[in-house]
Amino acid sequence: MCQVFIRHTSASLTINENADPTVRKDFETYFNKIAPENDPDYLHNDEGSDDMPAHLKSSLLGSSVLIPIYNGRMAFGTWQGIYLCEHRDAGGERELVITAWGM
């Protein structure tokens, strides 16, 4: 097994189709609709109008993915890949922790 974990609260990880770039664009469009910037109801806005929406998006997608390893390789489906989803307009460096175990 391989676990990938992101050590941040305003970025996330998920597995989805990784062949067609319009999927990533549609992800962004959808999440911007459900957690928009500049919402006057957000109380947490000290770090900018994109910060609270980033935390919400990160919580919806999650901070880790778990991938089985088969014959020494991650056993993704044909079209699958890991997305590191940056939810801030300028998120900066991100740190991942990757752990592999088993036979």
N, C-alpha and C positions, 0 to 999 in steps of 0.2 A: 504494500500500500504506500501511497505517496500523499502526504498532506501538505498543502500550501496554505499559509496563514499570512495575512497582511496586518501589520502592527500600526494601524491607523483607524480613526473613527469617521473619516470623511472620504474614504475610498473603499472599494469592496472587490470581491472575487466572485466569479460565477463561471459556469461552463455552458456554452451554447454554440450555435453554428459559427464557424470561423472561415467559411469560404467566400461568402458574399458580403462585402462591406456595407451594404444597405441594411443588414441586420443590426450592426452596431449603431448606425445612424437612427434606425427606428427605436432601438433601446433608449437612446438619448432623448428622442422626441417624447416617448411615452413617459419616462421618468421626470422630464421637465414639466409635463402636464400634471402629474400627480403630486409633485413636490416643487412648486414654482418658486423662483427667487422673488424677493421684494414683497412677500406676503406680510401684510401689516399685523397679522395675528401672531407671528413668531416673536417670542420674547428674547431668544438667544440670537443676537445679531451683532455682538461686539467685534467679531472677526470679519464682518461683511455680509452682504445680503445672500451670498451663496453658501454660507456656512451651515445654517440650520437645514436647508434642503439637502445638503451633502450628507449630514448625519442621518436624515430620514432615508435617503436612497441607500446608504451603506447598510442600515439596519434591515431594509427590505431584502437586499441581495445577500448579505452575510460577509463574514471576514475570513472564511476558509472554504476550501474544496478538498475532497478526498477522492483520489483516483486509484483504481486497482492497477497493479503492475502485472503484466502477463508476458512471459518470455523476455524479461529484462527491459520491457518498454511500457510506458503508460498506455493503458488499454482504452484510448479514446475511440469513439465511433468515427466513421468516415469523415464527417463534417465538423466534429467537435474540436474545441480549443478552449483554453482558459482566457477569460477576459479579466484584466485588471481595470476596473472601472474607476476612473478619476472623476469625482463629483464636484470638485472645486474648480473655479475658473483658472486658477494658477496654484495647483496643489503642491508643487515642489517635489523633492525626492520622496520615494516611498521605499519601505523596507519590508522584505518578505522573509519568512522563516519556512524552510522546506525540510520536511522530515520523511524519511523512507524507512520501511521496516518490512520484515517477512521474507519469504522465499518464493 
